[in-house]
Amino acid sequence: MHINVRDILSESVGYSRAYKISGERPNLESLELTRDIEGEITISRIDSGLLTQGHLESELELVCDRCLSTFTRPTSVRFQQLFAEEPGDEELPIVDESIDLALLAEQEFLLDLPIKLLHAPDCPGIPDAAGKYTKEDSGTRLQDQARIKKGNPPRGRT
């Protein structure tokens, strides 16, 4: 997802150009895409480099945190990002007069994910996991957790 920005860099401050993104499926390090990335971006020339803003959408393959099954989830993100030839902490680099949107897309898709990945809100988890683990460990900690979940008051002082 490289875009050559040589022409934009040679323009005066305030110049902008719109791009349509379609059919892009970069190899992302920490996410698996199941559908090509689609979207639109606008790149504007500013004093310190380039300002990109727009939206991207795709579909991700994820693993449910409760039952460990794989599922797909559509994602759509809006972003605004600075690019500079000498980037600071908040900017991404312009390398060989081009910008790479793959890293930006990966960051935005990761930030869009919920804290708990569930394939369905009422996912019951791994079948018979509660019975299996409480039978193997008869420790009081698991019994206390089961009592709390059932709504029984704890024994002893509070």
DOVEXTOR-564966 format. One line per field, with one value per residue: residue number from 1; x, y, z of N, C-alpha, C in turn. Coordinates in nm, 4 decimals. Example, Ala and Ser with C-alpha at 12.3 -4.5 7.8 and 13.67 -1.06 7.14 Angstrom:
resi <- 1	2 .
n.X <- 1.3190	1.2850 .
n.Y <- -0.5690	-0.2250 .
n.Z <- 0.7800	0.7080 .
ca.X <- 1.2300	1.3670 .
ca.Y <- -0.4500	-0.1060 .
ca.Z <- 0.7800	0.7140 .
c.X <- 1.3200	1.2900 .
c.Y <- -0.3300	0.0030 .
c.Z <- 0.7800	0.7870 .
//
This chain:
resi <- 1	2	3	4	5	6	7	8	9	10	11	12	13	14	15	16	17	18	19	20	21	22	23	24	25	26	27	28	29	30	31	32	33	34	35	36	37	38	39	40	41	42	43	44	45	46	47	48	49	50	51	52	53	54	55	56	57	58	59	60	61	62	63	64	65	66	67	68	69	70	71	72	73	74	75	76	77	78	79	80	81	82	83	84	85	86	87	88	89	90	91	92	93	94	95	96	97	98	99	100	101	102	103	104	105	106	107	108	109	110	111	112	113	114	115	116	117	118	119	120	121	122	123	124	125	126	127	128	129	130	131	132	133	134	135	136	137	138	139	140	141	142	143	144	145	146	147	148	149	150	151	152	153	154	155	156	157	158 .
n.X <- 0.0817	0.1821	0.2205	0.3231	0.4475	0.5854	0.5060	0.3203	0.4787	0.6317	0.4557	0.2869	0.2125	-0.0986	-0.2002	-0.3856	-0.4699	-0.6885	-0.7276	-0.8362	-0.8656	-0.8416	-0.8729	-0.6440	-0.4370	-0.2360	0.0373	-0.0058	0.1483	0.0378	-0.2291	-0.4851	-0.6121	-0.9235	-1.0500	-1.0033	-0.8592	-1.0487	-1.1246	-1.0937	-0.8614	-0.7248	-0.4546	-0.2712	-0.0621	0.1448	0.3268	0.5215	0.5309	0.3243	-0.0277	-0.2461	-0.5751	-0.8785	-1.0790	-1.0843	-1.1744	-1.2271	-1.2083	-1.1496	-0.9805	-1.0283	-0.9741	-1.1895	-1.2063	-1.3264	-1.4208	-1.2283	-1.2604	-1.2304	-1.3319	-1.4832	-1.4677	-1.6080	-1.4485	-1.4218	-1.2602	-1.1819	-0.9304	-0.6513	-0.3409	-0.0030	0.2709	0.6225	0.9439	1.1519	1.0598	0.8890	0.7839	0.5074	0.4643	0.4675	0.7115	0.8245	0.9474	1.1811	1.0352	0.7744	0.4809	0.3832	0.0937	0.0225	0.1198	-0.0104	-0.2798	-0.2837	-0.2335	-0.4614	-0.6722	-0.6172	-0.6568	-0.9273	-1.0398	-1.2356	-1.1794	-1.2260	-1.2428	-1.5073	-1.6977	-1.9705	-2.2003	-2.3169	-2.1503	-2.0828	-1.8402	-1.5735	-1.6982	-1.8274	-1.6199	-1.6239	-1.7219	-1.5249	-1.2855	-1.3475	-1.3844	-1.1328	-0.9717	-1.0033	-0.9741	-1.0257	-1.0388	-1.1508	-1.3989	-1.4977	-1.5148	-1.7123	-1.9266	-1.9616	-2.0357	-2.2777	-2.4231	-2.4360	-2.3727	-2.0440	-1.8681	-1.7934	-1.6113	-1.6657 .
n.Y <- -0.1170	0.1272	0.4705	0.6949	1.0060	1.2146	1.4223	1.5625	1.6512	1.8422	2.0460	2.3513	2.4567	2.3499	2.2277	1.9480	1.6035	1.3473	0.9963	0.6758	0.3708	0.0359	-0.3180	-0.3892	-0.5939	-0.6116	-0.7820	-0.8090	-0.7775	-0.8495	-0.9080	-1.0859	-1.0544	-1.1068	-1.0056	-0.7726	-0.4460	-0.1564	0.1853	0.5448	0.8111	1.1300	1.3272	1.5863	1.8696	2.0028	2.2278	2.0755	1.8330	1.5786	1.5456	1.2904	1.1747	0.9955	0.7056	0.3527	0.0168	-0.3294	-0.6856	-0.8925	-1.1855	-1.3437	-1.4726	-1.6124	-1.5090	-1.6573	-1.9186	-1.9986	-2.0339	-1.9584	-1.6618	-1.4189	-1.0631	-0.7644	-0.4504	-0.0999	0.2009	0.5394	0.7799	0.9979	1.1080	1.2142	1.2420	1.2543	1.3570	1.3559	1.2028	1.2603	1.1660	1.1329	1.0971	0.9269	0.7830	0.9327	0.7641	0.7371	0.9151	0.8202	0.6943	0.4477	0.2855	0.0520	-0.0026	0.2005	0.1249	-0.1235	-0.0411	0.1198	-0.0650	-0.2438	-0.0755	-0.0412	-0.2763	-0.4558	-0.4850	-0.7397	-1.0142	-1.1577	-1.4033	-1.4014	-1.2212	-1.3770	-1.5962	-1.9161	-2.0176	-2.2602	-2.5807	-2.7539	-2.6725	-2.5525	-2.7565	-2.9503	-2.8287	-2.7617	-3.0101	-3.1261	-2.9584	-2.9205	-2.7086	-2.4345	-2.1848	-2.2059	-2.3035	-2.0874	-1.8986	-2.0181	-2.0089	-1.7325	-1.6672	-1.8008	-1.6550	-1.7022	-1.6093	-1.5386	-1.7534	-1.7094	-1.4264	-1.0952 .
n.Z <- 0.0000	-0.0892	-0.1619	-0.3995	-0.3291	-0.4390	-0.6181	-0.4614	-0.2498	-0.3807	-0.4221	-0.3085	0.0311	0.1520	-0.0714	-0.1877	-0.2492	-0.3526	-0.3041	-0.4083	-0.2477	-0.3263	-0.3577	-0.2168	-0.0242	0.2063	0.3709	0.6933	1.0107	1.2662	1.2244	1.0467	0.7343	0.5737	0.3638	0.0954	0.1473	0.1376	0.0563	0.1046	0.0812	0.1679	0.0887	0.2147	0.1699	0.4140	0.6337	0.7778	0.6454	0.5358	0.5619	0.6172	0.5764	0.6163	0.5385	0.5988	0.5210	0.5924	0.6459	0.9220	1.0412	1.3402	1.6782	1.9091	2.2442	2.4456	2.3560	2.1816	1.9081	1.5564	1.3858	1.1652	1.1391	1.0385	0.9765	1.0091	0.9804	1.0682	1.0118	1.0874	1.0080	1.0421	0.8200	0.7800	0.6532	0.8318	1.0833	1.3961	1.7261	1.6911	1.4235	1.1051	0.8797	0.5688	0.3071	0.0545	-0.1063	-0.0827	0.0855	0.3225	0.3675	0.4922	0.7541	0.8940	0.8476	0.9818	1.2495	1.2981	1.2600	1.4690	1.6904	1.6699	1.7524	1.9957	2.3539	2.4563	2.2559	2.1053	1.9383	1.9460	2.1507	2.3526	2.3854	2.5065	2.5837	2.6205	2.5693	2.8509	3.0161	3.2710	3.4448	3.4074	3.5045	3.7692	3.8841	3.8732	4.0302	4.3551	4.5162	4.7461	4.6303	4.3698	4.4442	4.5896	4.3837	4.2242	4.4023	4.4278	4.1658	4.1523	4.3244	4.5950	4.9303	5.0649	5.2943	5.6420	5.7815	5.6547 .
ca.X <- 0.0000	0.2713	0.1744	0.4289	0.4034	0.6832	0.4362	0.2571	0.5857	0.6814	0.3503	0.2871	0.1329	-0.2418	-0.2382	-0.4291	-0.5107	-0.7661	-0.6964	-0.9278	-0.7932	-0.9229	-0.7986	-0.5170	-0.4334	-0.0971	0.0674	0.0059	0.2235	-0.0385	-0.3687	-0.5106	-0.7223	-0.9980	-1.1042	-0.9171	-0.8843	-1.1147	-1.1408	-1.0529	-0.7767	-0.6845	-0.3212	-0.2554	0.0725	0.1534	0.4645	0.6138	0.5253	0.1958	-0.1373	-0.3370	-0.6984	-0.9734	-1.1358	-1.0492	-1.2563	-1.1864	-1.2621	-1.0393	-1.0002	-0.9923	-0.9978	-1.2771	-1.1365	-1.3942	-1.4282	-1.1082	-1.2921	-1.2012	-1.4467	-1.4480	-1.5327	-1.5844	-1.3948	-1.4215	-1.1933	-1.1485	-0.7984	-0.5804	-0.2028	0.1023	0.3900	0.7310	1.0718	1.2238	0.9456	0.8998	0.7138	0.3681	0.4590	0.5215	0.8131	0.8180	1.0690	1.1990	0.9249	0.6479	0.4314	0.3310	-0.0304	-0.0018	0.1423	-0.1201	-0.4004	-0.2723	-0.2517	-0.6000	-0.7565	-0.5943	-0.7215	-1.0718	-1.0853	-1.2775	-1.0843	-1.2576	-1.2859	-1.6075	-1.7677	-2.1098	-2.2063	-2.3575	-2.0636	-2.0768	-1.7038	-1.5378	-1.8010	-1.8011	-1.4946	-1.6449	-1.7306	-1.3970	-1.1835	-1.3829	-1.3674	-0.9907	-0.9128	-1.1036	-0.9290	-1.1311	-1.0467	-1.2497	-1.5298	-1.5408	-1.5553	-1.8397	-2.0271	-1.9848	-2.1099	-2.4145	-2.4900	-2.4370	-2.2807	-1.9247	-1.8720	-1.6959	-1.6174	-1.6557 .
ca.Y <- 0.0000	0.2425	0.5783	0.7877	1.1410	1.3106	1.5386	1.6375	1.7164	1.9561	2.1481	2.4461	2.4203	2.3614	2.1414	1.8147	1.5111	1.2342	0.8650	0.5664	0.2476	-0.0839	-0.4370	-0.3991	-0.6893	-0.6237	-0.8816	-0.7397	-0.8570	-0.9032	-0.9293	-1.1634	-0.9986	-1.2037	-0.9300	-0.6615	-0.3152	-0.0575	0.3129	0.6687	0.8962	1.2592	1.3639	1.7313	1.9225	2.0961	2.2763	1.9742	1.7088	1.5451	1.5048	1.1966	1.1486	0.9200	0.5872	0.2220	-0.0933	-0.4634	-0.7894	-0.9567	-1.3175	-1.3319	-1.5895	-1.5803	-1.5226	-1.7537	-2.0570	-2.0186	-2.0613	-1.8457	-1.5952	-1.2981	-0.9418	-0.6485	-0.3346	0.0249	0.2995	0.6729	0.8114	1.1187	1.0765	1.2963	1.1770	1.3509	1.2995	1.3338	1.1880	1.2664	1.0586	1.1201	1.0946	0.8117	0.8320	0.9356	0.6944	0.7382	0.9930	0.7455	0.6594	0.3121	0.2880	-0.0777	0.0118	0.2831	0.0422	-0.2216	0.0287	0.1636	-0.1833	-0.2943	0.0150	-0.0545	-0.4029	-0.4479	-0.5446	-0.8826	-1.0603	-1.2628	-1.4234	-1.3670	-1.1693	-1.4809	-1.7137	-1.9890	-2.0593	-2.3975	-2.6700	-2.8307	-2.6302	-2.5267	-2.8838	-3.0192	-2.7675	-2.7664	-3.1479	-3.1566	-2.8779	-2.9052	-2.5994	-2.3437	-2.0675	-2.2327	-2.3144	-1.9514	-1.8355	-2.0767	-1.9578	-1.5927	-1.6644	-1.8470	-1.5560	-1.7401	-1.5233	-1.6089	-1.7999	-1.6445	-1.2821	-1.0166 .
ca.Z <- 0.0000	-0.1024	-0.2486	-0.4350	-0.2937	-0.4912	-0.6726	-0.3522	-0.1749	-0.4572	-0.4254	-0.1980	0.1481	0.1285	-0.1834	-0.1451	-0.3539	-0.3010	-0.3608	-0.3768	-0.2156	-0.3503	-0.3975	-0.1439	0.0862	0.2509	0.4728	0.8204	1.1069	1.3788	1.1876	0.9248	0.6559	0.4932	0.2514	0.0568	0.2075	0.0508	0.1249	0.0401	0.1636	0.1146	0.1333	0.2064	0.1964	0.5256	0.6547	0.8274	0.5683	0.4753	0.6494	0.5510	0.6495	0.5355	0.6029	0.5428	0.5721	0.5533	0.7334	0.9933	1.1015	1.4809	1.7625	2.0225	2.3718	2.5336	2.3076	2.0987	1.7676	1.4689	1.3264	1.0917	1.1887	0.9530	1.0470	0.9343	1.0647	1.0204	1.0654	1.0512	1.0430	0.9836	0.7665	0.7662	0.6088	0.9569	1.1742	1.5411	1.7965	1.6473	1.2776	1.0334	0.7866	0.4229	0.2654	-0.0910	-0.1621	-0.0798	0.2190	0.3318	0.4454	0.5564	0.8979	0.9431	0.8462	1.0899	1.3769	1.3123	1.2768	1.6045	1.7853	1.6546	1.8113	2.1365	2.4483	2.4608	2.1239	2.1144	1.8105	1.9753	2.2879	2.4470	2.3677	2.6331	2.6147	2.5851	2.6239	2.9724	3.0791	3.4136	3.5146	3.3987	3.5887	3.9118	3.9322	3.8871	4.1366	4.4607	4.6028	4.7912	4.5439	4.2661	4.5081	4.6202	4.2586	4.1844	4.4943	4.3924	4.0398	4.1774	4.4069	4.7359	5.0072	5.1113	5.4337	5.7304	5.7971	5.5320 .
c.X <- 0.0874	0.2110	0.2918	0.3784	0.5004	0.6147	0.3746	0.3626	0.6397	0.5795	0.3607	0.1956	-0.0148	-0.2913	-0.2838	-0.4760	-0.5808	-0.7280	-0.8043	-0.8412	-0.8864	-0.8319	-0.6645	-0.5297	-0.2885	-0.0828	0.0916	0.0662	0.1356	-0.1872	-0.3777	-0.6328	-0.7906	-1.0625	-1.0097	-0.9564	-0.9423	-1.1209	-1.0979	-0.9641	-0.7525	-0.5487	-0.3035	-0.1128	0.0628	0.2999	0.5619	0.6118	0.3908	0.0961	-0.2266	-0.4591	-0.7944	-1.0341	-1.0945	-1.1448	-1.2065	-1.2570	-1.1445	-1.0783	-0.9448	-1.0211	-1.0787	-1.2015	-1.2008	-1.3864	-1.3127	-1.1384	-1.2586	-1.3309	-1.3988	-1.5287	-1.5038	-1.5323	-1.3931	-1.3646	-1.1775	-1.0155	-0.7526	-0.4375	-0.1070	0.2158	0.4961	0.8574	1.1643	1.1191	0.9827	0.8241	0.5753	0.3540	0.5143	0.6162	0.7684	0.9509	1.0721	1.0795	0.7944	0.6092	0.3715	0.2094	-0.0580	0.0148	0.0315	-0.2495	-0.3971	-0.2952	-0.3975	-0.6949	-0.7402	-0.6632	-0.8733	-1.1263	-1.1334	-1.1740	-1.1023	-1.3123	-1.3809	-1.6775	-1.9168	-2.1154	-2.2412	-2.2748	-2.0496	-1.9354	-1.6782	-1.6400	-1.7500	-1.6702	-1.5126	-1.6492	-1.5967	-1.2948	-1.2208	-1.3693	-1.2204	-0.9274	-1.0192	-1.0639	-1.0410	-1.1441	-1.1514	-1.3900	-1.5843	-1.5865	-1.6910	-1.9522	-2.0621	-2.0678	-2.2545	-2.4922	-2.4981	-2.3399	-2.1580	-1.9398	-1.7668	-1.7133	-1.6069	-1.5834 .
c.Y <- 0.1252	0.3441	0.6715	0.9299	1.2485	1.4373	1.6246	1.7133	1.8401	2.0699	2.2392	2.3965	2.4463	2.2742	2.0063	1.7340	1.3926	1.1072	0.7665	0.4416	0.1308	-0.1983	-0.4532	-0.5000	-0.7088	-0.7332	-0.8072	-0.8328	-0.9224	-0.9249	-1.0095	-1.1042	-1.1095	-1.1370	-0.8141	-0.5338	-0.2229	0.0740	0.4304	0.7456	1.0273	1.2914	1.5129	1.7709	2.0221	2.1339	2.1643	1.8434	1.6899	1.5054	1.4120	1.1798	1.0769	0.8063	0.4623	0.1190	-0.2249	-0.5629	-0.8654	-1.0960	-1.3111	-1.4625	-1.5439	-1.6062	-1.6251	-1.8970	-2.0938	-2.0571	-1.9370	-1.7911	-1.4727	-1.1810	-0.8292	-0.5322	-0.2145	0.1320	0.4328	0.7087	0.9485	1.0976	1.1703	1.2072	1.2848	1.2800	1.2740	1.3226	1.2024	1.1501	1.0311	1.1007	0.9630	0.8637	0.8359	0.8769	0.6890	0.8022	0.9136	0.7179	0.5192	0.3150	0.1568	-0.0681	0.0942	0.2020	-0.0585	-0.1563	0.0664	0.0446	-0.2418	-0.2071	0.0039	-0.1819	-0.3822	-0.5157	-0.6960	-0.9245	-1.1788	-1.2779	-1.3951	-1.3182	-1.2755	-1.6093	-1.7857	-2.0307	-2.2019	-2.4911	-2.7506	-2.7921	-2.6108	-2.6566	-2.9562	-2.9602	-2.7683	-2.9071	-3.1780	-3.0812	-2.8548	-2.7956	-2.5040	-2.2228	-2.0876	-2.2454	-2.1766	-1.8797	-1.8877	-2.0233	-1.8129	-1.5843	-1.7070	-1.7480	-1.5926	-1.6502	-1.6040	-1.6478	-1.7250	-1.4955	-1.2140	-0.8888 .
c.Z <- 0.0000	-0.1985	-0.2727	-0.4142	-0.3428	-0.5409	-0.5628	-0.2722	-0.2478	-0.4668	-0.3037	-0.0862	0.1176	0.0142	-0.1279	-0.2654	-0.2885	-0.3760	-0.3187	-0.3559	-0.2450	-0.3931	-0.3296	-0.0311	0.1297	0.3563	0.6038	0.9245	1.2136	1.3491	1.0590	0.8552	0.5776	0.3723	0.2217	0.1293	0.1013	0.1278	0.0405	0.1362	0.0911	0.1746	0.1083	0.2416	0.3107	0.5442	0.6882	0.7495	0.5028	0.5827	0.5689	0.6397	0.5568	0.6132	0.5245	0.6002	0.5148	0.6451	0.7918	1.0400	1.2427	1.5541	1.8829	2.1533	2.4652	2.4831	2.2141	1.9546	1.6845	1.4103	1.2511	1.1456	1.0913	1.0369	0.9538	1.0256	0.9914	1.0849	1.0182	1.0988	0.9706	0.9348	0.7483	0.7205	0.7271	1.0671	1.3210	1.6012	1.7398	1.4964	1.2231	0.9251	0.6404	0.3772	0.1134	-0.1617	-0.1741	0.0660	0.2122	0.4234	0.5177	0.7078	0.9614	0.9518	0.9606	1.2262	1.3998	1.3324	1.4172	1.7088	1.7811	1.7205	1.9543	2.2262	2.4539	2.3254	2.1401	1.9809	1.8241	2.1201	2.3920	2.4314	2.5017	2.6736	2.5699	2.6487	2.7430	3.0419	3.2293	3.4928	3.5184	3.4956	3.7366	3.9674	3.9570	4.0034	4.2423	4.5582	4.6360	4.6998	4.4347	4.3250	4.5421	4.4936	4.2126	4.2726	4.4604	4.2652	4.0599	4.2630	4.5533	4.8111	5.0510	5.2592	5.5136	5.7348	5.6613	5.5584 .
//
